[in-house]
């Protein structure tokens, strides 16, 4: 059988070869083509296949061919005929010859809106090519050498895209229609994407913020005031510091651990806990170049965040970075700006005369008090002797005060006259039909506006996607950043020294006989010496990348696998030189601390999409594994030569034995499985459900947990009874319920009492964990319910969203102190309580009608959040919270009250006769003591948000952004401490004070808010801190309105600059932090600088930056 098949195949091949090589003879005069075919069939044996209609188009031929092949005969016969042929097996198939393409033509066109007005800035591309143009101010475009049968792709933001056939027309007119705003835009959700109109969860999308609207090193700062329910507070003015941010209230007591109440951050599928334990403890969002961001989605409810399970309780922020697009020409973008940053102080230190006046006044007040006590009589001999002795000491302080001739404002002297901000970013993006690419490079630097130092960042990113087959594509996305914090004191502010140093301290540094820094007054450090004697450098290398492969399977299935990783390498070096205040005792101190971390995530997702009549839906089934390792090491060196050129680590003479050299390694991992399904009927009735099972090595007895969610929506505007309601174009009602979790407050060793370590000889060993292990720890769990309403009016120009939410969190994690009798342990992590958050999100946006190129286009938006927080269960009715400030108020968690209560005395005002504070005797026992202190809710605002506006006219554009909070309080710790007029225990000198202390009681009858200046025992309680103890006297409104950003720009492309290579050439100017309106009593610092418990200790105002920049796209 096999042999016969081979013989038949050989015969066929031989026959074919014979037909091709057979020599033919043809001699015909004015013969029809059909006759030629018949003769060729007779001589060659080949069958000719054709239709009669094909031959009607032919002309008669005359041939005189001798000894030619079949191919040569056919070529001669069909020359100048409208036919062609194909030889297949033993057949000659006749077909019509394709017509030659027409020559390319020049196409000009005009783009109008529905009102007949020209539309500038419209992209007009030739489909399938990289050719394109942008309409000018008159809506005109020109495309040279376009194929007559080409198709133009016309697109512009705010309008529906169109495909327009050229059809050999040299002039084309196109009318654009307004696109239904945002309803069909793609929104990134966990492990997938969806159209906005089909969402049943609460997801806010923020497009990439323009650089001039966020002149900051970090991304989150650009989100402030743009998303309802997202509260962002820039608590620190130093460059590179990431602000605090929460979604819909605080949901954990451990705000200082594991990222606190910060939501989960996910960058291109990789979780990066910006302040969590482990590798990403070193991941600072300032490492991410904001201009590489394409969009940011904020997942606020359980329906959207439950897919992240145990990490989604505090909400999720999904960051999608920029990629290239298939079939797009290379697009180059260059953005650069230069700015001047300056701190804007509304106070100053006392000058030399004022300092001397306050010094003497405070002591004379005490002497006057002593004289009154002595005159009143009724004292024992010992009491009289003690008072006279104190009087003599106080008088001696007055007599010994010698003020120098210098009169320096040290706050001004340590503040640079101008700090520079520089930013330059370049990128190129594009793609072919098989490949997309995006490449960027950026450099950002920002000088510290206080003291010295600079934050600088170099960043680069490469993203490539390749279609290897029609059913398979793969890609890689790699971002690298190098960040340097140079000489920025990360542990405090140089202002604390500049504010406290005496104003008569000379400019020159005083030196001791051995060449080390000396002191002019007591032990007060000279500001210049403090600045110059300390150097620091924190360098961070960060690598973030992912590699993926995606397979398109039959039956609408697809499979995607992704391996993502983040690697950080942080080195912190500090050096107190041998002559400095901190270094002179040990002839210089050098410290080196290294932190290295690696987090990788591998997830596999199977997706399915279907459509059956009006039913549409999709489902994802996935698995995810995350591994997180962390290593820290450090050492300290002392004993450096006195020569500055030799102040290098290699020249140290010894290790610092007082510093414990360390080398620690930690590791955690988690395993997850998840399922989600979405479905809709006619885009009218919507349903979604998800479930995730998480397991974490941080836990022991309760390692695994389920996190389900369900949601539904009804597009009311699609119902027949709504069709006649022309005033409303879209109306959707949605609701959701789900459970999410949180264990970020847990450390890596909270469940065990023994830690693995290594001895000096590298032998395995165990050491006692300072914290008693608790194997019964569980996840914090949040049950959240949402009800939302979305509406659009006036042909989508007005949109509004209002949402009510209720979040109930139990199993709150916190540390508690345990008795010393427990075996050397000091604390233990436990689940100890529950809390609620209830509130409303509101977002409203209005856009002007598009009425043509010469009209002003504008839009305004406002977002707001009302949140109420309450502790509903607590192991103890009152617990300490968020630290303690010696001499200041203590933070507490109180049953039935919001998180962030402060304990203080209730001040009733100033006694107009004595000038001392009057405190309310809360328990009516006639004595003012700690039993009279009250608890007050301080930290959390009742209402917060922002509003934004943009306008454009011809080439001009302007934007403004405001942010605000209402209803919170701020405790001004700086103001309280400034009322202490005694000698410092550390320096032996009365510290200088801000000029606001001049606002005080000075004589009987004064109606002042602040008490008199006095030192020593005073007031009704005769204590040294009577007028400077924590009380409501220093409690002020934390409400504020900040004009955060104003930008004005002009686009020269197509107007002044006629060069066709530029799609955009924009020059702009911007001001960051234009002004802030706040409580007049809040004299120091900035309302955003209060810490999580509402205490404000910083006196550094937010700097103002004025910049100019240019953006070119071609």
BELDALIN-V255511 format. One record per backbone hydrogen bond with DSSP energy under -1.0 kcal/mol. CO is the residue of the C=O (numbers start at 1). NH is the residue of the N-H. Records with the same first field share a line. If there is no record, write none. Layout:
BEGIN
CO=NH, NH
END
This chain:
BEGIN
1=5
2=6
3=7
4=8
5=9
6=10
7=11
8=12
9=13
10=14
11=15
12=16
13=17
14=18
15=19
16=20
17=21
18=22
24=68
26=65
28=63
31=61
32=36
33=37
34=38
35=39
36=40
37=41
38=42
39=43
40=44
41=45
47=92
49=94
51=55
52=56
55=58
61=31
63=28
65=26
68=24
69=73
70=74
71=75
72=76
73=77
74=78
78=81
82=97
84=95
86=93
88=91
90=47
91=88
92=49
93=86
95=84
105=146
107=143
108=172
109=141
110=174
111=119
112=176
113=116
117=113
118=853
122=135
123=155
124=133
125=153
126=129
131=126
133=124
135=121
136=139
139=111
140=136
141=109
143=107
146=105
147=150
148=168
150=166
151=127
152=164
153=125
154=162
155=123
156=159
158=179
162=154
164=152
166=169
170=108
172=110
174=112
177=160
183=197
185=196
187=194
189=192
192=189
194=187
195=198
196=199
202=300
204=298
206=296
210=213
211=214
214=216
219=222
220=223
223=226
227=230
229=248
231=246
233=235, 244
238=241
244=233
246=231
253=255
254=257
257=260
259=262
264=317
265=272
266=319
267=270
270=267
273=276
278=281
279=282
280=283
284=287
285=288
289=292
290=293
292=322
294=208
295=320
296=206
297=318
298=204
299=316
301=305
302=306
305=308
306=309
308=311
309=312, 741
312=315
315=264
316=299
317=266
318=297
319=268
320=294, 295
328=431
331=429
332=1114
333=427
334=1112
335=425
336=1110
337=423
338=1108
339=421
340=1106
341=419
342=1104
348=995
351=355
352=356
353=357
354=358
355=359
356=360
357=361
358=362
359=363
360=364
361=365
362=366, 1015
363=367
364=368
365=369
366=370
367=371
368=372
369=373
370=374
371=375
372=376
380=384
381=385
382=386
383=387
384=388
385=389
386=390
387=391
388=392
389=393
390=394
391=395
392=396
393=397
394=398
395=399
396=400
408=410
409=413
410=414
414=451
419=341
420=447
421=339
422=445
423=337
424=443
425=335
426=441
427=333
428=439
429=331
430=437
431=328
432=327
434=467
435=432
436=465
437=430
438=463
439=428
440=461
441=426
442=459
443=424
444=457
445=422
446=455
453=448
454=486
455=446
456=484
457=444
458=482
459=442
460=480
461=440
462=478
463=438
464=476
465=436
466=468, 474
471=552
472=468, 469
473=550
474=466
475=548
476=464
477=546
478=462
479=544
480=460
481=542
482=458
483=540
484=456
485=538
486=454
493=496
494=498
495=499
497=501
500=992
502=505
503=408
510=518
512=515
516=512
521=524
526=530
527=531
528=532
529=533
533=577
535=575
536=487
537=573
538=485
539=571
540=483
541=569
542=481
543=567
544=479
545=565
546=477
547=563
548=475
549=561
550=473
551=559
554=557
556=609
557=553
558=607
559=551
560=605
561=549
562=603
563=547
564=601
565=545
566=599
567=543
568=597
569=541
570=595
571=539
572=593
573=537
574=591
575=535
576=589
577=580
579=517
580=584
583=588
586=639
587=640
589=576
590=637
591=574
592=635
593=572
594=633
595=570
596=631
597=568
598=629
599=566
600=627
601=564
602=625
603=562
604=623
605=560
606=621
607=558
608=619
610=617
612=615
614=682
615=612
616=680
617=610
618=678
619=608
620=676
621=606
622=674
623=604
624=672
625=602
626=670
627=600
628=668
629=598
630=666
631=596
632=664
633=594
634=662
635=592
636=656
637=590
638=653, 654
639=653
643=646
644=647
646=648
648=651
649=652
654=638
656=659
662=634
664=632
666=630
668=628
669=697
670=626
671=695
672=624
673=693
674=622
675=691
676=620
677=689
678=618
679=687
680=616
681=684, 685
684=715
685=681
686=713
687=679
688=711
689=677
690=709
691=675
692=707
693=673
694=705
695=671
696=699
703=696
705=694
707=692
708=739
709=690
710=737
711=688
712=735
713=686
714=716, 733
715=718
716=719
719=722
720=723
722=725
724=726
725=728
727=794
730=792
731=717
732=790
733=714
734=788
735=712
736=786
737=710
738=784
740=782
741=313
742=780
743=746
750=774
753=769
755=767
757=765
759=762
763=759
765=757
767=755
770=826
774=777
775=701
780=742
781=810
782=740
783=808
784=738
785=806
786=736
787=804
788=734
789=802
790=732
791=800
792=729, 730
793=798
794=797
797=847
798=793
799=845
800=791
801=843
802=789
803=841
804=787
805=839
806=785
807=837
808=783
809=835
810=781
812=832
814=830
816=828
819=822
826=818
827=772
828=816
830=814
832=875
833=812
834=872, 873
835=809
836=870
837=807
838=868
839=805
840=866
841=803
842=864
843=801
844=862
845=799
846=860
849=851
852=855
857=952
858=848
859=950
860=846
861=948
862=844
863=946
864=842
865=944
866=840
868=838
870=836
871=896
873=834
877=895
879=893
883=891
885=888
890=903
891=881
892=901
893=879
894=897
897=871
900=938, 939
901=892
902=936
904=934
905=1032
906=920
909=918
911=915
912=1005
915=1012
916=911
918=908
920=922
929=932
930=933
934=904
936=902
938=969
943=966
944=865
945=964
946=863
947=962
948=861
949=960
950=859
951=958
952=857
953=956
955=1051
956=953
957=1049
958=951
959=1047
960=949
961=1044, 1045
962=947
963=1042
964=945
965=1040
966=942, 943
968=1038
970=1036
971=973, 1096
972=976
973=977
974=978
976=979
977=980
984=988
987=523
989=984
993=350
994=997
995=998
996=999
998=1000
1003=1006
1018=1023
1019=1022
1023=1018, 1026
1025=1028
1030=905
1031=1034
1032=1035
1034=972
1036=970
1040=965
1041=1077
1042=963, 1044
1043=1074
1044=1073
1045=961
1046=1071
1047=959
1048=1069
1049=957
1050=1067
1052=1055, 1057
1057=1054
1059=1062
1064=1113
1065=1052
1066=1111
1067=1050
1068=1109
1069=1048
1070=1107
1071=1046
1072=1105
1075=1043
1077=1041
1079=1082
1081=1083
1086=1089
1091=1094
1094=971
1095=1091
1096=973, 974
1104=342
1105=1072
1106=340
1107=1070
1108=338
1109=1068
1110=336
1111=1066
1112=334
1113=1063, 1064
END
